[in-house]
Amino acid sequence: MGASDQEAGEQRVRAAVRRHARARAFAEAEDVISTVLSAPGVQAARERVEAAETELGLELCARLQPFQDRYDQACGGGRRGRARRALWGQARALGADLRAARRARDLDGGTVLRP
């Protein structure tokens, strides 16, 4: 066995040790995260956050509904082009994205915002 063969073998061993150490570190991190997330205090905090998200989502939906109604009215009856652009320009000037509530509703399956 030559020196280069021995060096190649050592490199393979070092690479295997690095892979093993990394896999073990990830497994330990997953165990710690699971333990923390299953703690009763964390579960209670999660439930409070979900309740607040639901409440705020319903409030946001109610506040955006007039804009959605105006958008739907402007886009109906074949007047889509200019009316839609004008309404979107006005909404963006006010800092509102009329599609945000729909995206949020669709992403979470309709649980936070009304379906």
Secondary structure, DSSP 8 states (H G I E B T S, - for coil): --HHHHHHHHHHHHHHHHHHHHHHHHHHHHHHHHHHHTSHHHHHHHHHHHHHHHHHHHHHHHHHHHHHHHHHHHHGGG-HHHHHHHHHHHHHHTT--TTHHHHHHHHTTTSSS--
